Amino acid sequence: MKKTLLATISALALSACAVGPNYVAPVPTPKAVGGFAGAANPAVAATAPDDQWWKLYNDPVLDRLVGDALAANTDIRVAVARLDAARASLRGARNDRLPQTALSAQPGYGRLPALQSGTGGARETEQIALGLDVSYELDLAGRVRRNIEAARGDVSAAAADADAVRVAIVAQTIRAYVDAAGAAERLAVAKRVVDLLDTSVRLTGKRFDAGRAEKLDVIRIQTLRDQRAALVPEIAGERQAALFRLATLTGHTPQELPADASLRADPPRLDQPIPVGDGQTLLARRPDVRAAERRLAAATARIGVATADLYPRITLGGSVGSTGTSFSDIFGGGPFRWLVGSLINWSFPNTGAARARIAGAEADSRGALASFDGTVLQALEETETALSTYAREIDRRQALVAARDGAERAAKIARARQREGTIDFLAVLDTERTFADADADLASADVRIADAQVDLFRALGGGWGVPVIAKAAGGEKAGR
């Protein structure tokens, strides 16, 4: 009997396989992995993107601030904690492959039936029972293996989520730095415009005193000067807010932000085209795409976990123990017991609940696939939009440079002619206003270009040496 039982169990173990579908990573369409439509812009290159893309700015202060953000940002710490929780769950799933042990101790006092107490024996007595139980599940249907496979997918998805937070924090840190530096440039322009208008106010006042200008001319130029001066505290407030935001992103209080973080007086600029790669490198780098793919793998594995409930669950177990009236009886060679056997649990023929769980897991898998497809489309959309916006901002700045240069020349000519008395004040006022607007627009364009660069880098995803999707998926296939 014993040999037959062992032979049957051995045959079942050798023929065991994991039920449910084996995961196969989805393959994006050829158009999704091809070149970008917006890559014709000379300001970008088709070479593979740089992992630490912020170093393309060649700004040591920015490099240090990004390092501080990656090390101390609270959102990143939350994401890492979630990753640690997923890893703990994986360790728990792997532990199910090992024998489970339980140690029991049961002291008690009771009354025995007369037939068990023996002639003249005490019917009321103390008893102490110690035992060690060992059980091991034969994973014939692959329930444990599929559960481990799903947990691995959860860990990989949590790791990708953490990378997505890092990408967002790096982008936000650089944007705050850009906003602060851009505000400093706009502030300098605003003050320079006020200084020019102060000169115009003085000249117009002298002309009024000499009877060559009207009081209305003085009021108008003074009004324009005051309007431009009112922008100075507003821009200064925007700069301070950007610096406070930068401090928070890098894990500092506003008072602890390093002094050199506020020294830059213009947005960082690139002296080379931005490497953007193609669709294939994009989908491999984007953390949200990797997370969606790993969640699909986990959802597929959970179909197998649910399907395993249709099959018998066989557990081998054994126990050893001893019972006595005192600890000296137990450890001194008292009554000893042992048991070896198997336990078979099978809900057949009532499989309705198990099949409902299978249907739910299959629906979750279809939803995860749809989410993956949508994430891929969104990644491509965001990247193409960022490329288009960047190209348009470059064209816009070139036009604003020409407009600003023309406005500056017109303002100089108008001032000279005003001194000569060949044009009226309204013409001078109009050229001054046009020049002020053009100068401010150009300063804002510098910030918009830097923001467009950050948007493009963020759309391209982070680096951190992530392999392509196919390799990442292959490493987790079938939970092996």
C-alpha positions, 0 to 999 in steps of 0.5 A, a space after each residue: 500500500 505504502 509503495 503504491 501511494 508513493 509511486 502514484 504521488 511520484 508520477 503525479 509530481 513528474 507530470 505536473 504542469 502549471 495550468 492556465 495560459 503561458 504569458 507572451 509579451 504583446 508586440 507593438 505594431 511596426 508603426 509604433 516602433 518606427 521613427 517619429 514624425 517630428 524627428 525631421 526637426 534639426 534640433 533633434 537627432 535620431 540617436 538613442 536618448 541619454 539616460 541622465 538627460 539633464 547632464 546635456 545642459 552642462 550645468 553642475 548646479 542642476 546636476 547636484 539638484 537633480 541628485 538631491 531630488 533623486 535621493 531625498 524627494 518624498 514622492 520617490 520615498 513613497 514609491 520605493 516603499 511600495 516597491 519594498 512591499 511588493 518585494 515582501 509579497 514576492 518573498 511570501 509567495 516563494 515561501 509557499 514552495 517550502 515545507 510549512 512547519 508548526 510547533 504546538 504545546 497544549 497543557 491542560 487539566 481534565 477528566 478521563 472516562 472510566 474506561 480510559 483511566 484504568 483500574 484505580 487510576 486517577 480520572 482527573 489529571 494534568 496533561 501536556 502535549 507537544 507536537 511538530 507538524 510538517 506539511 508540503 503542498 505538491 504543486 501539481 497544478 502550478 498554483 504556487 508557481 503561477 502565484 510567484 509569477 504574478 508576484 514577480 509581475 507586481 514587483 516589476 510593475 512597482 519598480 517601473 512605477 518608481 521609475 515613473 515617479 523619478 522621471 516626473 520628479 526630475 522633470 519637475 526639478 528641472 522645470 522649477 530650476 528653469 522657471 526660477 532662472 527664466 524669471 530672473 531673466 524676465 526680471 532683468 528685462 523688466 527692470 531694463 525696460 523700466 530704466 529705458 522708460 525712465 529715460 524717456 520720462 526725463 526727456 519728455 519732461 524736459 521737452 515739456 519744460 521747454 514748451 516742446 511737449 504737452 502735459 498729456 505726453 508726460 502723463 502717457 509716458 509716465 503711465 507706461 513706465 508705471 505699468 512696466 514697473 508693476 510687473 517687477 514685483 510680480 515676476 520677482 514673486 514668481 521667481 521666489 515661488 519657483 525657488 520654494 518649489 525647487 527646495 521642496 522637490 529636493 527634500 529641503 525646506 525653503 530656507 535650506 535651498 543652497 544659495 547657488 541654486 538661485 544664481 542662474 540668471 537665464 534658462 539653461 540652453 542646449 548646445 546640441 540636438 536632443 537625441 530622441 531615438 525611435 518608437 522602439 527605444 521609447 517603449 523600452 524606456 517609458 516606465 508607464 509602458 513597462 508597468 502596464 506590460 508587467 501588470 498584464 503579465 501578472 494578470 495572465 498568471 493569476 488566471 493560472 492561480 484561479 484555474 488551479 482551484 479546479 484540480 485537487 490540492 495534495 499536501 503531504 504531511 507528518 507530525 511527531 509529538 509526545 503526551 504526558 502528565 508533566 514535562 519530565 514524562 515528555 522529555 524522559 521517554 514518555 508516550 511518543 506518537 508520529 504520523 505520515 500521510 497525505 491530504 487531498 482537497 478537491 471541491 469537485 463537483 462544486 466548481 462554480 465558484 472556481 470558474 467564476 474566479 477564472 472568468 474574473 481573472 480573464 476579464 482582468 487580463 483583457 483589461 490589462 491588455 487594453 490598458 497596455 495598448 492605451 499606454 503605448 498610444 499615449 506614449 507615442 502621442 505625448 512624444 509626437 506632441 512634445 516634438 511638434 511643440 518644441 519645433 514650433 517654439 524654436 520657430 517662434 523664438 526665431 521670429 521673436 528675435 527678429 521682431 525684438 531686434 527690429 523694435 529696438 532699432 525703431 525705438 532708437 530711431 524714434 528717440 533720436 528723432 524726438 530729440 531732433 523734433 522731427 516726430 511727435 510723442 505718440 510715435 515715440 510712445 508707440 515704438 517704446 511700447 513695442 520694444 518693451 513687449 518684444 523684449 519681454 516676449 523674447 525672455 518668455 520664449 526662452 522659458 517656453 523653449 526650456 519648458 518644451 525641452 523638459 516636456 520632450 525629455 519627460 515624454 521620452 521617459 527615463 533611463 536607468 539602464 532599462 532593457 527592452 520590453 521583450 527582454 524584460 518580459 522574457 525574463 518573467 515568462 511562466 514564472 521561471 
